[in-house]
Amino acid sequence: MKNLALFLCVLFLGTFKAQANCTVGVTINEAISASTTDYLERAEKRAKENKCDSIYVRMNTPGGSLQSTRLIVERILASPIPYLCLITPSGGHAGSAGAIILQACHVNGGVVATNIGAATPILGTGENTPEDLRKKLVNDTVSWMEGVTRLRGRSLKFSKEIVTEARALSVEDAVKEKALDILAGNEIDFLQKAQGRIVLVDEKKELAVKVGDLQEFTPDLRYKVLSFIADPEFAYLLFMGSLALLYVEITHPGMIAPGVIGGIGLLLSLVAFHKLDVAWGGLALILLGIAFLILEIFLPSFGALGIGGLIAVFVGSLFLFDAQTTGYTLPLSLIISVVSVLGLFFLAVGYLAVKTIRHKSSDVDSDLTKVDGIVVTVEANGHRGQIQIMGETWKFVSEDSLKENDRVHVTARQGLTLNVKKVK
């Protein structure tokens, strides 16, 4: 009886462990950029925290940034969790950067009617690459690809020709040339064929691929914002435009709006160029936003600093906090609430500051009408000049013809000019 209970217990634990297996699913349907790098990094972090056995990547991309591609390949090669990458849906393709990433994946494949290849480096603007620069880019990429392909045991000939000759193949031909591992009828077929394959993880350890329950890691607002700014052409225009706006602000101090837009745009472009990590970029945006909100109290910006500050805090919070990676980070609803409270707080402070200034102004007006002043300089036949009153020098205008040392009485104030009449 005890042996039976022990057997059932072991069987139950084994069943529970099998059920606990999971695979994180991600989808790449856009150009490879800084947003893709951040997306896959967070997906891998999710897989590690949930102790998932594999990461399944659906890929349909025309290509993208070579710098982002290198970072993604480095991440896949160093990953202790196998990446299972599939070109899908039918009619899709993995071009350029996508083809390179597929060569780094532990298991790769494509569904029927897809293709892969054409990975020759080109300029982001689409212009012709100077011959010397082209040779340098091509040779560097070929040598890099050869190392990746050897590690995965795939076709060296294909990895070279997709770079040097922009070669592209249908998925059927790519499988025949051993550029791809699996020709799949659909996603389920691919995952079933990937199950149990022996792969090399972390560049040194052999592991049998396990496919568990699929946990989708869907693109969130953070990914969408990053995708928008990380497009190579847009990031370049954003960077140059931000520098131009900052130049306008420096040469024409007090315009404020160009400085606000330029400052936010410069930080966003640095994130897009991988010069700032996404999280550090988010922190920088939050600090910049808080600085704008504080300055709004003291400078007459007509709301430019306040609005810019709230936008910077909101976007920075999106980059800084990731609600999907861990369970204790801030959700979008809380970020919106915090930004709203900040906006109301600084709006209230600004209102009180303006009210106080107006109150002081009215007090000064009432005090000025209670005392007399002495004329110190005159011009325009004595109808205009300067007077000294309450230890201060003010400009004056008067219907009376005045001369120096005349005593006058203030009747009204127009900005920094006083209306006076002669004391008889």
Secondary structure by P-SEA (a helix, b strand, c coil): caaaaaaaaaaaaaaaaaaabbbbbbbbcccccaaaaaaaaaaaaaaaaacccbbbbbbbcccccaaaaaaaaaaaaaccbbbbbbcccccccccaaaaaaaaacccccccccbbbbcccccccccccccaaaaaaaaaaaaaaaaaaaaaacccaaaaaaaacccccccaaaaaaacccccccccaaaaaaaacbbbbbccccbbbbbbbcccccccccaaaaaaaaaacaaaaaaaaaaaaaaaaaaaaccccaaaaaaaaaaaaaaaaaaccccaaaaaaaaaaaaaaaaaaaacccccaaaaaaaaaaaaaaaaaacccccccccccaaaaaaaaaaaaaaaaaaaaaaaaaaaaaaaaaaaaaaabbbbbccccccccbbbbbcccbbbbbcccccccccbbbbbccccccbbbbbbcc
